[in-house]
């Protein structure tokens, strides 16, 4: 885990922070600075290299992966009006698949690998990666709006 | 589990039998009559009522659910030429969601409940249920062929 850094203003990041804090029963994260709340998502290349790819990934990591893609789903909904529901299937050993679907449309189809090392070089890198996935989803919805609207 | 019954000729059922036997390392299922191989999928209403909906369902049940939907995927491929890949997410307590996707299209979207009691009244009931799901998937592909072909 890296030291908390100053973090950019971004609607995706706002959603992610909101989702993380929504899981906080104790109220401790309410007062915690944003940079500290997202600190577990920031893992530098050097730190990543030191994490062994052995056994099942930590449940906390899978929880972060789910939150990350849920925040992506919220951003897709904000941009398109279509609710994008996540479904994740993790196999043992830290690989798997994450889908976001809207109606009959697969708007995000991500293959996940090396989940033990899930994390981003910086808050900005995390935002940029999410923006790329969100843009891809919006483009798919614009291409197949009827499938996204079908039940 | 019901007594083995005589089972109908059906392409879906053939696929299912093939998939079950493909998981058999011992070769014991090779010689076993078809009716016996699918016997664990046949659970009568009376038997179902006796199974408590407590705790996580048996992994063998989840394996059968996956095989059932994989055989449905094969039938969809035979009918349409589109490969339909399953992704299942089971939450605790025996409920969840099963998707089959072809390209960008969700061709099957099943909500699963009471998985502890997964099973069918008879081989014919199992085939009829599968046929309904397959017909639905084929109709969706005919409606959105470009989404099914998109990567």
Interface residues (C-beta under 8 A of the other chain):
Chain A: X87 X88 X89 X97 X99 X101 X103 X104 X105 X106 X109 X140 X143 X144 X146 X147 X150
Chain B: X87 X88 X89 X97 X99 X101 X103 X104 X105 X106 X109 X140 X143 X144 X146 X147 X150
